Amino acid sequence: MKLVVITGVSGAGKTTVKSALEDLGFYCVDNLPIALLPRFIELLAGREEVTRAGLVVDARSGDLLTDTSRVLADLRAAGHSIDVLFLDAPDEVLLRRFSETRRRHPLHGKDIRSDIEAERTRLTPLRVEATAIIDTGDLNVHGLRAIVLGRYGRAEGNLAVTVMSFGFKYGLPTEADIVLDVRFLPNPFFVSSLSALSGEAEAVKNYVMDSQETRLFLEKAEELLTLCVAAFEREGKTYATIAVGCTGGRHRSVVIADELGRRLRNFQIEVKHRDVARGRPALESEGQK
């Protein structure tokens, strides 16, 4: 079993680390007493799908922390890989964070400075065992998450990218991270033999792709999106949506979304067409007059 013990002072970012490990496929538990750790690993060992676990241990364990060194030594002797990640931050930073979140310190004393000092004393056995100490004083949530992802590896296909075609007349997709407007491209709607078809039809695809503007746009869009998606992965994003819009979401946006999905195949890509089934555009009857 690969086990990461997440510990450190309150307000230093233990919850952020736990969430990042969960996204990497770790089975995580909060506030389990160290004395129960061998039993915890024993239970997980019977589940083939669980090979990595994260355990948040903090000052709430009180006197139970005195057995930390012995318990960890026994587990390592049994062949388990134990990593103790200790999170810390300057007192002034911790005071500011508690003030901003308006949360009480877990020790529930009358003076938060005294609580922080008492907490550091209680956590001494865990700090001594630390395999890594991270000072989060100058880190935000995203910076700390990036450190965890870099240290413990990224889950396979961790970033799920959706390329979605849509029609501006029906509104922007609320989940969109990037919006591309392709209404400037040649519009098959005004071609009588193509208007009733969708962008999934070969004739419509050929019409849109035959434009020099389309080819240039796709070249630039592929370059931009490759850069952005790679940056999203480094940041630790789990989901990203690239929205491609035309007027009705039936022709140009469908063709471009399909083509971008093909070009970005090095990433985990799903292509969706939000508005392709909304029917023929209302302007069609006017075009026939």
Secondary structure by P-SEA (a helix, b strand, c coil): cbbbbbbccccccaaaaaaaaaaacccccccccccaaaaaaaaaaaccccccbbbbbcccccccccaaaaaaaaaaaabbbbbbbbbbbcaaaaaaaaaaaccccccccccaaaaaaaaaaaaaaaaaacccccccccccaaaaaaaaaaacccccccbbbbbbbbbccccccccccbbbbccccccccccccccccccccaaaaaaaaccaaaaaaaaaaaaaaaaaaaaaaaacccbbbbbbbccccccaaaaaaaaaaaaacccbbbbbbcccccccccccccccc
